[in-house]
């Protein structure tokens, strides 16, 4: 049975918006794909903004940097680097990732379109379901792949999103997920493009 990729994103913010450092790991599980879509969220207290800098620029950045290894962040990384057996993802792996991503983005967009208080986030150009569907069809037709079903991790996360009742809580997920894609996610996409797609840039990353 085919092996699957785990794409994880770890938020790292710099000045106002900052940057993202991608974490790319591989699962040898063969029973189901193991994509991890649950963003890592950090809670902030009301008085967390210091006069010397914002919460994002101080506490949040510091906490995020400590989760990096010394190899990823030589000056601030503290996490232990765990050796991994080298593995090259396949087109099937990547297609499964795109299918799972589309399922989660569909949930995000449905929620935004169903809540009037989220109207400012509609039709922003960030919508990804259309581009993802185009990319999925391209890979199926171009490389003769079979479209996989949505994996349980993304099914579960989409259900979680739809169960969130408060807008502020949902926006934490919305921000983390979209920010991950527009920064670190695009770096992963570039790597996969060179490795699997003859450097073709998918619509997902445009």
C-alpha positions as CSV (number, residue, x, y, z in Angstrom):
1,X,0.0,0.0,0.0
2,X,1.2,3.4,-0.7
3,X,3.0,5.6,1.9
4,X,1.8,9.0,2.7
5,X,3.3,12.3,3.6
6,X,2.8,14.4,6.7
7,X,2.9,18.1,5.9
8,X,3.1,20.2,9.1
9,X,3.5,23.9,9.4
10,X,4.9,25.8,12.3
11,X,4.1,29.5,12.6
12,X,7.0,31.8,13.1
13,X,6.3,35.5,13.1
14,X,8.8,38.3,12.7
15,X,7.9,42.0,12.5
16,X,4.3,42.7,11.7
17,X,3.5,39.5,9.9
18,X,6.8,37.6,9.9
19,X,7.7,34.4,8.2
20,X,6.8,30.7,8.3
21,X,9.2,27.8,8.7
22,X,7.9,24.6,7.3
23,X,8.3,21.3,9.1
24,X,8.3,18.3,6.7
25,X,8.1,14.8,8.1
26,X,7.1,11.4,6.8
27,X,4.8,8.7,8.1
28,X,5.4,5.1,7.3
29,X,1.8,4.3,8.2
30,X,0.1,2.3,5.3
31,X,-3.4,2.0,6.6
32,X,-4.4,5.6,6.1
33,X,-2.8,8.9,5.3
34,X,-1.5,10.8,8.3
35,X,-1.7,14.4,7.2
36,X,-1.8,16.7,10.3
37,X,-4.1,19.7,9.7
38,X,-4.6,20.8,13.2
39,X,-2.7,24.1,13.5
40,X,-0.7,24.9,16.7
41,X,-2.4,27.7,18.5
42,X,-0.9,29.9,21.2
43,X,-3.1,31.6,23.7
44,X,-2.4,35.2,24.7
45,X,-3.3,37.1,27.9
46,X,-4.9,40.6,27.7
47,X,-1.8,42.3,29.0
48,X,0.7,40.4,26.8
49,X,1.6,43.4,24.6
50,X,4.7,45.0,25.9
51,X,5.8,48.5,25.3
52,X,9.0,47.2,23.7
53,X,7.2,45.2,21.1
54,X,4.0,43.4,20.3
55,X,3.0,40.0,21.7
56,X,3.6,38.5,18.2
57,X,7.1,40.0,18.1
58,X,8.1,38.9,21.6
59,X,6.4,36.0,23.5
60,X,4.9,34.3,20.5
61,X,8.0,34.4,18.4
62,X,10.2,33.2,21.3
63,X,7.9,30.3,22.0
64,X,7.7,29.3,18.3
65,X,11.5,29.5,17.9
66,X,12.1,27.2,20.8
67,X,10.2,24.5,19.0
68,X,12.7,24.5,16.2
69,X,15.9,22.4,16.2
70,X,19.3,23.8,16.3
71,X,19.7,22.9,12.6
72,X,16.5,24.9,11.7
73,X,17.3,27.8,14.0
74,X,20.9,27.8,15.1
75,X,20.6,30.7,17.6
76,X,17.2,30.0,19.1
77,X,16.2,26.4,18.4
78,X,15.9,24.1,21.4
79,X,14.0,21.1,20.2
80,X,15.8,17.8,19.9
81,X,16.5,16.8,16.3
82,X,15.2,13.3,15.7
83,X,16.9,11.3,13.0
84,X,14.6,10.3,10.2
85,X,15.2,7.7,7.5
86,X,15.4,9.5,4.1
87,X,12.2,9.2,2.1
88,X,11.1,10.5,-1.3
89,X,7.4,11.3,-1.6
90,X,5.5,10.1,-4.6
91,X,2.9,11.8,-6.9
92,X,0.3,9.7,-5.2
93,X,1.4,11.1,-1.8
94,X,1.2,14.7,-3.1
95,X,-2.2,14.1,-4.7
96,X,-3.5,12.8,-1.4
97,X,-2.3,15.9,0.3
98,X,-4.1,18.1,-2.3
99,X,-7.3,16.2,-1.9
100,X,-7.1,16.5,1.9
101,X,-6.2,20.2,1.7
102,X,-9.2,20.9,-0.5
103,X,-11.6,19.3,2.0
104,X,-10.4,21.5,4.8
105,X,-10.5,24.7,2.7
106,X,-14.0,23.8,1.6
107,X,-15.0,23.7,5.3
108,X,-13.3,27.1,5.9
109,X,-15.0,28.7,3.0
110,X,-18.4,27.3,3.9
111,X,-18.1,28.7,7.4
112,X,-17.1,32.1,6.1
113,X,-20.0,32.2,3.7
114,X,-22.5,31.2,6.3
115,X,-21.7,33.8,9.0
116,X,-22.5,37.4,8.3
117,X,-19.9,38.7,10.7
118,X,-17.2,37.0,8.5
119,X,-18.4,38.8,5.3
120,X,-15.1,40.8,5.0
121,X,-13.3,37.5,4.5
122,X,-15.3,36.5,1.4
123,X,-14.1,36.9,-2.2
124,X,-10.6,38.0,-1.1
125,X,-8.6,36.0,-3.6
126,X,-7.4,33.7,-0.9
127,X,-10.0,31.1,-1.7
128,X,-8.3,27.8,-2.5
129,X,-11.0,25.2,-3.4
130,X,-11.2,26.2,-7.0
131,X,-7.4,26.1,-7.7
132,X,-7.1,22.9,-5.7
133,X,-9.7,21.2,-7.8
134,X,-8.0,22.3,-10.9
135,X,-4.7,20.9,-9.6
136,X,-6.2,17.6,-8.6
137,X,-7.7,17.1,-12.1
138,X,-4.4,18.0,-13.7
139,X,-2.5,15.4,-11.7
140,X,-5.1,12.7,-12.3
141,X,-5.1,13.4,-16.1
142,X,-1.4,14.2,-16.6
143,X,0.1,11.3,-14.6
144,X,-2.7,8.8,-14.8
145,X,-3.4,8.8,-11.1
146,X,-6.5,7.6,-9.3
147,X,-8.1,10.3,-7.2
148,X,-8.0,9.2,-3.5
149,X,-10.7,9.6,-1.0
150,X,-10.4,12.2,1.7
151,X,-8.3,11.0,4.6
152,X,-9.7,10.7,8.2
153,X,-7.4,13.4,9.7
154,X,-8.8,16.0,7.3
155,X,-12.3,14.7,7.7
156,X,-11.9,15.0,11.5
157,X,-10.5,18.5,11.3
158,X,-13.2,19.7,9.0
159,X,-15.8,18.4,11.5
160,X,-14.0,20.2,14.2
161,X,-14.1,23.5,12.3
162,X,-17.8,23.2,11.7
163,X,-18.5,22.5,15.3
164,X,-16.8,25.8,16.5
165,X,-19.5,28.1,17.7
166,X,-17.6,31.3,18.4
167,X,-16.1,33.5,15.7
168,X,-12.9,34.4,17.6
169,X,-12.1,30.7,18.1
170,X,-12.7,30.0,14.4
171,X,-10.6,32.9,13.3
172,X,-7.6,31.4,15.2
173,X,-7.8,28.4,13.0
174,X,-8.6,30.5,9.9
175,X,-5.5,32.7,10.4
176,X,-3.1,29.8,11.2
177,X,-4.2,27.7,8.3
178,X,-4.2,30.4,5.6
179,X,-1.0,32.0,6.9
180,X,0.7,28.6,6.9
181,X,-0.2,28.1,3.2
182,X,0.9,31.6,2.0
183,X,4.3,31.3,3.7
184,X,5.7,27.9,4.6
185,X,3.2,26.1,2.5
186,X,4.4,27.8,-0.6
187,X,8.0,26.7,0.2
188,X,6.8,23.1,0.4
189,X,5.0,23.5,-2.9
190,X,8.1,24.7,-4.6
191,X,10.0,21.7,-3.3
192,X,7.4,19.3,-4.5
193,X,7.2,21.1,-7.9
194,X,10.9,20.5,-8.5
195,X,10.7,16.9,-7.2
196,X,7.5,15.6,-8.8
197,X,6.1,18.1,-11.3
198,X,9.0,19.1,-13.6
199,X,8.9,22.5,-11.8
200,X,5.3,23.2,-12.7
201,X,3.7,25.7,-10.3
202,X,0.2,24.5,-9.3
203,X,-2.8,26.8,-9.2
204,X,-2.9,26.2,-5.4
205,X,0.3,28.3,-5.0
206,X,-0.7,31.2,-7.3
